[in-house]
Amino acid sequence: MLEIKNLHARIAEDGKEILRGVNLTVNAGEVHAIMGPNGSGKSTLSYILAGKDDYEITEGEILFNGENLLELGPDERAAAGVFLAFQYPIEIPGVATMEFLKTAMNAQRRARGETEMTIPAFMKAVKEKAADLKVSMDMLKRPLNVGFSGGEKKRAEILQMSLLEPKLCVLDETDSGLDIDALRIVSEGVNKLRSPERSMIVITHYQRLLDHIVPDVVHVMSRGRIVKTGGADLALELEKSGYADYVEDAAA
């Protein structure tokens, strides 16, 4: 589904190189976790996948279902099935959460040549999925993320993901700012979306998220490239020993 080959990228504004040869293959149905220290390039990789224009690709390619992702704009990537859950979801004053969800869903349906959802069908889908994530109707009436707690923002974002049903879900430190109960609810929402047709990249510093969303593959990222790949037990090893050894290997 996703194939990243020798990806190099730098910050467009100042030319600072962040990614230094990332290679990653994610097959359909797989959940991959990317772990690593601060500044290793994890979030940069997620932003580049989503199409954020703050970065310049200097080498390499990204293929998504055989298509060159780098030739698509952010809206085209979303329509193709790429979804990024942000570490810090932004607030959008004046836009009701429910209206935002309806607009996003119908925009993607139009881009795919599908008919827009009727209001009754949309309301039914939202209520069913919102109940699983403990998202109240009161939250849905409020401006998107405005005044939401950290847990509410993350639950609202997973609600977006569950409604849009993307093919590739990229979760950038979704566990950031979540207490134990919120982490469980969000993780359950993510796990319900696991399927043979959908892949996920879960970016995190900590094992605790991976206790709930158990990955098929774990990668360690350091200094802009993937330096170690293993099974779920690799995350347990990192929890015990930290990243020091991998940082030294990347610098060698």
N, C-alpha and C positions, 0 to 999 in steps of 0.2 A: 504493500500500500504506500509506504513512505520510504524513499531512499535518498539519503544525504551523502554526497560524495565530495570529499576534500574541500569542505566549505570554509572559506576564509572571509572574514568580515571586519570592518572597522567603523568607528563612529564617523558619520559623514561630516560633522562640524569640525572636528579637530584631527581626524585621521588616526586616532588611537586604535590599534588593532586589538580586537576582542576574541574573535574566533580564529584559530590557527590550524585548520585542517580537521574539521569534524567529519567523521564517517559514522553513519547510523542507518540501520535498516529495521523498520518496524512492519511486521507482516499483519495482515488482516486478523482481527480477533485478539491481538496481543496487547498486554499492558506493560509498558516499559517505564521504569523509574530512573530518573537522572538525579544523582546526588553529587555534592561537592561543596567546597568552601565558598565563602563570599567572593565575588569577583572572578569566578571561574568561567563565566559565560553562559550559565544555565538560562537566566532570564533573557539574555540577548538572543539566544537560539529560539526561544518561544516567540519573541517579538518578530524575529525575521520570518518565522513560519507564518505568522498572522499577516505580515506585510507592512509592519511599521516602517516608515520611511526615514527614520533617524540613522539608518545604517547603510553602508555601501558594501556590496558584495564584490570582492576583488578576485575571487577564484572559486571554482567548484559549482555544483548544481544541486537542486532539490527536485526530485521527481515525486509526484503525488498521483498514484494510479496511472503512471506512465506519462503524465503531463508535467511540463516544466512550470513549477509553482512560481518561480521568480519572474515569469512573464505575465502573471496575473496580478491585478490590483487587490486590495484588501476585501472589497465587496465581492469580487469574483472568486476569491479564495473561500469566503464564507459560503457563497452559493454552491461551490464545489464540495463543501462539507468540512471545512476546517473551522474549529472553534477554539478560542483562547479564553480561559478563565483566569482573570488577572489576580495578582497577589493583592493589589489594592484597587478594588472596583471603584470607578469614578462616580461622583454624584452628578446628576443631571437635573437641576432645579427646573420646575415648570413642566416636566414631562412625567405624567403618571406612569407607574410601572406597568399597569395593564395595557395602556396605549402603546408603550414601548414594545411590549411583547407581541402585540397584534401587528404592529408595523413591521417588526423584524421578521416575523413568520411569513407575512404576506409578501414582503420584498423578496425573500428567498424563493418563495413559491413562484412568483412572477419570473424571476431570473431563470428558473428551471423549466419554464413553460407550463407550469401547473396553475390551476384555478385557485383564487384566493379562498381562504376558509370563511364559511358563513359565521356570523356572530354566535349563534347557538352552538355550533361545533367547536368554535374557539373557546367559549366559556366553559364548556364541558371538559375540554382537554386541560385547561388551566386549573380548574377546581380539583380534578383528579390528581394531577401531579403536584399541585401546591399542598394538598393535604399530606402527602407522603413526606414533604420537606418542612412541614410545620410552618408554612407561609400562609399567614392569615389574609382574608379579603381586605382587612384594613391596610395591611402592608401594600397590597396591590393597588390600592387607591392613592397611596402616597407618591410623591415625586421619586423617581428612581434613585435609590440608595441614600436619599437625603434624610439625615437623622437616623439612619439604620445603624444598629450595632455591628461589630465585626462579623458576628455569626449570622445576622440577618442579611448582610451584604452577600456573604458566601452562599447562603441558602437561596437567595434570589438569583444568583448567577448560575447555580446548578439547575434551578428551575428553567432558566433560559436555555441551558444546554439540553435538558430533557425534552423541551418543546421543539427545539430546532432539529434534534436528532442528527447531529453531525456524524461524519464518517471518521474524523480524526479529532479527538478531544485532547487539548493541551492544557494541563492544569499547572499553573505557575504558583507554587507554594500556597496551595489552597488551604493548608492547615494553619497558615499564619494568622494569629489572633483568635483562634478558636479555643473555647473551653472544651472539656471532655464531652459534654452532651452535644454541643454543636458539631464537634468533630465526628461523632457517631452518626448524627443525622445526615450531614453532608456526605460522609463516606457511603452510607446506605443508598443515598440518591445516585452517587456515582456508580456503585456496584450494580444497580438496577439497569444501567445503560450498557453494561458489558454484553457483547454479543460477537458471534463469529464474523459479522460484517463491519464491526467498529473497532478501531484501535485507539489506544490512549497513551499519552506521555505524561507522566506524573513527576513534576519537579519538586523536590523537597530537600531540606537539610536533615530531617529526622526520621527515625524508624517508626515513630508512633503513628504516622499516617499510614505507613505500609503494614501495620498490624491490622488495619481495617480494609485497605485496598491492596490486596496481596499481588505483587507484580510477577509477571512471567520472567522478566529480565531486569537486572539492575546494572546501571552504568555509573562509573565514577568520572566526573569531569573536573579537570584541573588545568589552569592556564590556557583555556580556549580549545581544549580537545579532550576526547574521551580516552582515558588512560587505563581503564580496567572495566571488564564486563563479566558478569556472573549471574547466578541465580538469586532467589530471594534471600538466601543466607548471607550474601555479600553485604546487604544492608545491616544485618546483625553484627557482622564483623566491624563495619564502620562505626556502629554505635559503641562498640567496646574500645576500638583503637584509634578512632578519629581519622583525619585526612592527611596527617603529617607525611606518612610514607609516600602517598600518591603525589603530593605537592613536590616532594624532592625528586621523584621519578620524572615528573613533567618538566622540571627545571634542568634535568640532566641533558 
